[in-house]
Amino acid sequence: MLDIRRFDIYRKVPKDLTQPTTAGAIISILCVLFISFMIFNDVLAYIFIDLKSEFFIDDPGREGKIDVQVNVSFPFMECKNLGVDIQDENGRHEVGFVDHTNKVKIGENGCRFESKFEINKVPGNFHIATHSASEQPEKYDMRHIIHSIKFGDDVSHKNLRGSFDPLSGKDAMEDSGLKTHEYILKIVPSVHEDYYGNILNSYQYTFGYKSYLIYHHSGKIIPAVWFKYELQPITLKQTEQRQSFYIFLTSICAVVGGTFTVAGIIDSTFFTLSEILKKQQIGKLT
């Protein structure tokens, strides 16, 4: 009968023909520790999702529109006096936008102003002011605290690194209540594609800030809080990626095989040198 053992390429040496050494034991222990460490890192790389970033021209999001979320507190202005006005270079001029706007009274005369609206993808501005009020207040005080100014889809649950809401926590309470506050926003489209192919179109931005006194045509000082924005022509795309099982398996095999091979070479070298040294000590080295 055919003996299948003839095809064994991993033939075993009888244990009584092998010789353990101290150097070999140390190398073996270090080898196992190194393999364990490398396999642990490979497993982490396989389990956790990595982000690939790339830049390209234009914005692949919804054509022509950007969602905006505004959340600002005015401790010294009543809710009835506040409204949001929207303007842009396409000719839009909307005073006192009211859809999806929520005003919550805070303190005795304060207001927390929340609004959601859309802007066109052209330079423009939106500002919170008293322009749309049925009657102007006796006293103006536009000091404020910004809780959130966001553009596009909400990505807060993704814990992404970036400037998606850099104005959050901005405190403008130390200035004069009569001053107009102006924020200059440079907006960069940011697309996030998760591991399952779901896409979120959000926007990162940087801002500049200044405050000043401005007089209305009537001669009165009527302050406001302006957000002037301009979109950049570059889009940042972040794609979630996970290492394939094939690459993971190949890496494990490479680590184990390569480590044992190198360890075997080192062990053989140490053993050969030790044998030469022993022969030299007993005078048998020729």
Order of alpha helices (4+ residues) and beta strands (2+ residues): alpha-beta-beta-beta-beta-beta-beta-beta-beta-beta-beta-beta-beta-beta-alpha
